[in-house]
Amino acid sequence: MSDSLEAVEPVAPGPTNPGTPFDREAVFGPPVDEGEIERRVRALDASVQSKDEAVADLLAIVACLDLTSLGGDESITRIRELCAAARRPLPDPLVEGLGPAARGVHAAAVCIHTRHVALAAAELAGSGIPVAAVGGGFPAALDDLALRVADVGRALEAGAREIDLVIRRELALAGAWEELYRELRELRRASGSARLKVILAAGDLPDLASVARAGRVALMAGADFLKTSTGRDRTGATLAMGIVMARAVAAYRDETGVAAGLKPAGGIGTTHQALGWRTLVKEELGSHWLRPERFRIGASALLANVVRELEDHIPGVR
């Protein structure tokens, strides 16, 4: 029986996922079969041969990239360079060599700390590329909820159109799913019409069942995307995490009609890895998920590797 803690109020016009009441039974089911997931991971990995992939698949990876710089030591020059790379991620000779398919390709977003949002928003003005801010006490969510809500508000005022925020891990580790839901509902409301990506910090959770439960709670609370990692977790994004999270997204779609997205981040640096994630999303959710509205990859080092791979398709470009 559903344990409804609150009537879900509209958070603001525009969010993809308005959320649902908390449902304890949905949090704990269905069970996660780790053996079956391990077999799926092996099959996915074996199916990806990056050197043989089509140019279209590699260009699609570029279009789904959230170019990210979260080291904490970013200069104004670094932020400007990141925004320029988002606008024009492919070198001109490569674009000319690839032809019409490569023209107009740009990154999906630029993901940075709040203090640089205003600068990035100005640099990206007119491009259609949103600024994503890591808000809500990133990367550990240790501040009081009121401070995390205020942090989200500052990011929006500075020009962020997407918010990437992490769950409070201690709540997931303690199994305090109702409290986690309530916190995320407040942060969903604070995010207004911005796209909300909830980071599960999956590499710091004890098992895949916990990842599944955290993802289900985040979706109920109004997450537009489930994101794997902060980049500082003990373990980066793995395909096993991705399968569990994709299945949570699929179940939520079946129950509510809402199509949330998936964003792997943390340790994804090769085209082989990126193509593995594309294959995962296609097989678990469908090819119509393979667009920036529903699939992102949080990485910056990956771009250089994709460019090199694309150059291999065009003799004489290097």
C-alpha positions in Angstrom: 0.0 0.0 0.0 1.3 3.5 -0.9 2.6 5.5 2.0 1.7 9.0 0.8 3.5 11.6 3.0 2.2 14.7 1.1 0.1 15.8 -1.7 2.6 16.7 -4.4 2.3 20.5 -5.1 3.3 21.9 -8.4 6.9 23.1 -8.0 6.7 25.8 -10.8 5.7 25.8 -14.4 8.1 23.8 -16.6 9.9 21.0 -14.8 9.9 17.8 -16.8 9.2 15.7 -13.7 6.7 17.2 -11.1 7.3 14.2 -8.8 4.9 11.9 -7.0 3.9 11.2 -3.4 6.4 9.1 -1.4 5.7 5.4 -1.9 7.6 3.1 0.5 6.7 -0.1 -1.4 8.1 1.5 -4.6 11.3 2.4 -2.9 12.0 -1.2 -1.9 11.0 -3.0 -5.1 11.6 -4.8 -7.4 14.7 -6.5 -6.0 18.1 -6.1 -7.7 19.6 -9.3 -9.2 23.3 -8.5 -9.0 24.2 -11.7 -10.9 22.0 -10.8 -13.8 23.4 -7.3 -13.9 26.9 -8.6 -14.0 26.0 -10.8 -17.0 24.4 -7.7 -18.7 27.6 -5.7 -18.1 29.8 -8.4 -19.7 27.5 -8.5 -22.7 27.5 -4.8 -23.1 31.2 -4.5 -22.8 31.7 -7.2 -25.4 29.3 -5.5 -27.8 31.3 -2.3 -28.0 34.1 -2.0 -30.5 34.8 1.7 -30.6 37.1 1.6 -33.6 34.3 0.3 -35.8 31.6 2.8 -34.6 30.0 5.1 -37.1 30.8 8.8 -37.2 27.2 9.5 -36.4 27.6 7.7 -33.0 30.7 9.7 -32.1 29.1 13.0 -33.1 26.1 12.0 -30.9 28.4 11.6 -28.0 29.7 15.1 -28.4 26.2 16.5 -28.5 25.4 14.8 -25.2 28.4 16.0 -23.3 28.2 18.2 -20.3 31.6 19.8 -20.4 32.7 20.0 -16.8 35.2 21.8 -14.7 34.8 21.4 -10.9 38.3 21.4 -9.6 37.7 24.5 -7.6 40.6 26.4 -9.0 39.1 27.5 -12.3 40.3 30.8 -13.7 38.3 33.2 -15.8 40.4 32.1 -18.7 39.5 28.4 -18.0 35.8 29.1 -17.9 35.9 31.0 -21.2 37.9 28.2 -22.8 35.3 25.7 -21.6 32.5 27.7 -23.0 34.3 28.1 -26.3 34.8 24.4 -26.5 31.1 23.8 -25.8 30.2 26.2 -28.7 32.7 24.7 -31.1 33.8 21.3 -29.8 35.3 20.1 -33.2 38.2 21.7 -34.9 37.3 23.5 -38.2 39.3 21.1 -40.4 37.5 18.1 -38.9 34.1 19.8 -39.4 35.0 20.4 -43.1 36.2 16.9 -43.5 33.1 15.4 -42.0 30.7 17.6 -43.9 27.1 18.6 -43.0 26.6 16.1 -40.2 29.3 17.8 -38.1 28.2 21.4 -38.7 26.4 23.0 -35.8 27.3 20.2 -33.4 27.8 21.6 -29.9 28.0 20.3 -26.3 24.8 19.8 -24.3 25.8 22.0 -21.4 28.7 23.5 -19.4 28.7 22.3 -15.7 30.6 24.5 -13.2 30.5 26.0 -9.7 28.0 28.7 -9.0 30.6 31.5 -8.7 31.3 31.2 -12.4 27.8 30.9 -13.6 27.3 34.5 -14.6 30.5 34.6 -16.7 29.6 31.3 -18.4 26.0 32.5 -19.1 27.4 35.6 -20.8 29.9 33.6 -22.8 27.1 31.2 -24.0 24.5 33.8 -24.7 22.6 33.1 -27.9 24.1 29.6 -28.3 21.2 27.7 -26.8 23.7 25.9 -24.5 22.6 26.0 -20.9 24.8 26.5 -17.8 24.5 23.7 -15.3 25.5 24.7 -11.7 26.5 22.2 -9.1 24.4 23.5 -6.3 22.9 22.4 -3.0 26.1 22.0 -1.1 28.1 20.0 -3.7 30.0 17.7 -3.4 28.9 16.4 0.0 25.6 18.1 0.9 26.7 18.6 4.5 25.2 22.1 4.9 21.8 22.6 6.5 18.9 22.2 4.0 18.1 26.0 4.2 21.7 26.8 3.1 21.5 24.2 0.2 18.2 25.7 -0.9 19.7 29.2 -0.9 22.7 27.9 -2.8 20.4 26.7 -5.6 18.6 30.1 -5.6 22.0 31.9 -6.1 22.8 29.6 -9.0 19.5 30.4 -10.7 19.8 34.1 -10.1 23.3 34.0 -11.8 21.8 32.4 -14.9 21.9 28.6 -14.4 19.3 26.7 -16.3 20.2 23.3 -14.9 21.1 22.3 -11.4 23.2 19.2 -10.5 23.0 18.4 -6.8 24.0 15.5 -4.7 21.9 13.6 -2.2 22.9 13.6 1.5 24.7 10.3 1.6 24.1 9.7 5.3 20.4 9.5 4.7 20.8 6.8 2.0 23.3 4.9 4.2 20.9 5.0 7.1 17.9 4.0 5.0 16.2 7.2 5.9 14.4 7.3 2.5 11.4 9.5 3.7 13.7 12.2 4.9 15.8 12.0 1.7 12.5 12.4 -0.2 11.5 15.5 1.8 14.9 17.1 1.3 14.9 16.5 -2.5 11.3 17.8 -2.7 12.5 21.1 -1.2 15.4 21.3 -3.5 13.1 20.5 -6.5 10.9 23.4 -5.5 13.9 25.7 -5.1 15.0 24.7 -8.6 11.8 26.0 -10.2 11.7 25.4 -13.9 15.4 24.5 -14.1 16.3 21.0 -15.2 17.3 19.1 -12.0 19.9 16.4 -12.1 20.2 14.4 -8.8 23.6 12.9 -8.2 23.2 9.6 -6.3 26.9 9.4 -5.4 26.5 5.7 -6.3 30.2 4.9 -5.8 29.8 5.7 -2.1 26.7 3.5 -1.6 27.2 0.0 -0.3 25.4 -2.0 -3.0 23.3 -1.8 -6.1 20.1 -2.2 -4.1 20.9 1.1 -2.4 21.6 2.7 -5.7 18.2 1.5 -7.0 16.4 2.8 -3.9 18.1 6.2 -4.0 17.2 6.5 -7.7 13.5 5.7 -7.0 13.4 8.3 -4.2 15.0 10.9 -6.4 12.5 10.4 -9.2 9.5 10.5 -6.8 10.9 13.8 -5.5 11.0 15.3 -9.0 14.5 14.6 -10.5 14.6 15.2 -14.2 17.8 13.2 -14.4 19.5 10.6 -12.4 23.3 11.2 -12.3 25.8 8.6 -11.1 28.6 10.4 -9.4 30.2 13.7 -8.1 33.6 12.7 -9.5 34.8 12.4 -6.0 33.1 9.2 -5.0 35.2 6.1 -4.1 34.1 4.5 -7.4 33.3 6.3 -10.6 30.4 5.5 -12.9 30.0 1.8 -13.8 27.7 0.1 -16.2 26.2 -1.9 -13.3 25.1 1.4 -11.7 23.8 2.5 -15.0 21.6 -0.5 -15.6 20.1 -0.2 -12.1 19.4 3.5 -12.6 18.1 3.0 -16.2 15.6 0.5 -14.9 14.5 2.9 -12.2 13.9 5.5 -14.9 12.0 2.9 -17.0 9.8 1.8 -14.1 9.0 5.5 -13.3 8.1 6.1 -16.9 5.8 3.1 -16.9 4.1 4.2 -13.7 3.8 8.0 -14.4 4.4 8.6 -18.1 7.3 10.9 -17.2 10.5 10.2 -19.1 13.4 11.2 -16.9 17.0 11.2 -18.1 20.3 9.5 -17.2 23.7 11.1 -16.7 26.8 9.0 -16.1 29.7 11.0 -14.8 33.0 10.2 -13.1 35.9 8.4 -14.8 34.4 8.3 -18.3 37.4 9.2 -20.5 37.4 6.9 -23.5 35.2 6.5 -26.5 34.8 2.8 -25.7 33.3 3.7 -22.3 31.0 6.4 -23.8 29.8 4.0 -26.5 29.1 1.4 -23.8 26.9 3.9 -22.0 25.1 4.7 -25.3 24.5 1.0 -25.9 23.2 0.6 -22.3 20.7 3.4 -22.7 19.5 2.2 -26.1 18.9 -1.4 -24.9 17.4 -0.5 -21.5 15.4 2.6 -22.4 15.2 2.8 -26.2 17.0 4.7 -29.0 14.7 7.7 -28.5 16.5 8.3 -25.2 19.8 9.0 -27.0 19.4 12.7 -27.2 20.6 15.5 -24.8 17.1 16.0 -23.3 17.4 12.4 -21.8 21.0 11.4 -22.0 24.1 13.2 -20.9 27.7 12.3 -20.1 29.5 14.4 -17.6 33.1 14.6 -18.8 35.6 17.0 -20.4 38.7 14.7 -21.1 36.4 12.5 -23.2 36.0 15.2 -25.8 39.7 15.1 -26.9 39.5 11.3 -27.3 36.3 11.6 -29.4 37.9 14.2 -31.6 40.9 11.9 -32.2 38.6 9.0 -33.0 36.7 11.2 -35.5 40.0 12.3 -37.1 40.8 8.6 -37.8 37.8 8.6 -40.1 39.2 11.5 -42.2 42.6 10.9 -43.8 44.9 13.9 -43.6 43.0 15.9 -41.0 45.5 15.6 -38.2 
